[in-house]
């Protein structure tokens, strides 16, 4: 990883860092050698954005936590950890209906795309909120 990017990650959230991590690697290029490099870059930015989202969440900087988590979802829509962050932020803000909607939307998405259910960890987040 680039030393400058490493320093930025250690420093925490910034608009410049968010912009860098939100960018695809050489969009519009279709060379074969880019396939693995894009995958490597996507993994790096997913983990970096999730880490930043967690840090923002712990600092109660919910707007930036949501931005980071939603950026991860744009990169990898099935990645549950990013969806959990979004739900946790909604719950921390007291937005129960938003948390439940996100949970149900994610359940529907997983069912349509992979015919699977979310993990027990995800379900525990909202278990007490779902009417029986």
N, C-alpha and C positions, 0 to 999 in steps of 0.2 A: 504494500500500500504506500502511496505517496506520503512522504514525511509531513508535508503541509496539511494534507487531509487528516493524517493522524493527529496532528496538533489541534486542528479544528474540532475533531471529534472529542478530544479530551477537554477542550474548552467548553463544550456544550452547544446548545442550540444557537444558531444564527441564521439570518435570512440567506446569506451567501452559502453557508453549508447546506441548507435545505435545498437551494437551487441546484447546487452541484450534485447532490444525491438524488434529485428528482429527474435528472437528465439521463436519457438512454445513451448508450455508447454508439457513436457514429450512426445516428438514425438515417435511414435511406440507403445505406450501404448494404450490399448483398453478398459480399465476398465470403467464401467458405471459412476462411481462417477466423472470421469474426464470431462464428457460432459459439465456440468455447469461451472466447473473451467476453462476449455479451453475457453468457451464463455466469461467468466468474464475477463480472461487474454487478450483475443483478443480485447475486448472493451477498456480495459485500455491502451493497447499499441497503438491502433488506435488513440485514443484521444491524448495520449502523443506524438506520432510521428507527428500528424497533428499540434499540438501546437508548437513543435520544428521546423517543416517545416515553419510555419508562422513566427516564430522568425528569422529563417535564411533568409527567403524571405525579411523581413523588413530590415535586416542588409545587404542586397544585397549579401548574401552568397548563390548564386544560386545553386551551385553544391550540397551542403548539403541539401538545400530545396528540390531539385529534388530527392535526395536519400531518404529522409524521406517520401515524397509523394509517390514515387514508392513502398516503403516498405508497406505503407498503402494499396495501390492498390493490392499488392500481398496477403495481408491478406483479404481484402474485395473488390473484383474487381468492384462491382457496386457502391461503395461509391463515390458520385459525388464530395464531397468537396476535396478529394485528387486529382481527375482529374482536378478540377478547379485550384488547386495550380500549377500543372504541366503546364497547359495552361498559367496561369499568369506569371510564371517564363519564359517560352518561349517568351512571349510578352515583358517582361521586358528586356530580352536580345536582343530583336529585331529579334527573330527567328519566323517570322510570319508564314512561311510555316510549321514549326514544330508544332506551336500552332493549326493551322487549321487541320493538319493531326491528331493530338491527339483528337481534337473535333470531327472530322468525324469518327474516329475509335471508339470513345466512343458512338456516336449516333448509329452506326451500331451494336455495342455490345448490347446496351440497346434494340434496335429493335429486335434483334435475341433472346435475353434472356427473355425479359419481355414485348415486344411489347409496349414500352413506349418511349417518347422523353425526352431529358434532360430538366431540369428546365429552366424557363425564365432567371434566374440569370446566368446560364451557357451560354445560347445562347447570352445574352447581351455582354459577354466577346469577342465574335468574330463577332457579328452582322455586324459591319462596315467593316469587312475584307472579308466577303463572297461576291463574285461578284453576281450581280443580273441579 
